[in-house]
Amino acid sequence: MSGKKSAERSPESIARSERQRLAAEEGARAIADVERHAVDVRKNMARLRELREAREAAEEAAEQAADASLPASSPAPAAKKRRRKLPR
């Protein structure tokens, strides 16, 4: 093994470094795309959560209004008597 390096690079090493450079650029673009997609997903989830919470609050308010409109004490249903079965 000689410690001597030639001043010119071989075509194979140039091609390899070019592939590595392109792969690094594509990887950076892919990571940026994934992060951008993740941000979009989180924004959509937050929007949907706000809509759900607003809907639940409206439903709860409607239930409270319905409960307020009912009479305060409604009579309890009468208990039914159990009949005995006659032995055969």
Long-range contacts (C-beta under 8 A, 24 or more apart in sequence): none
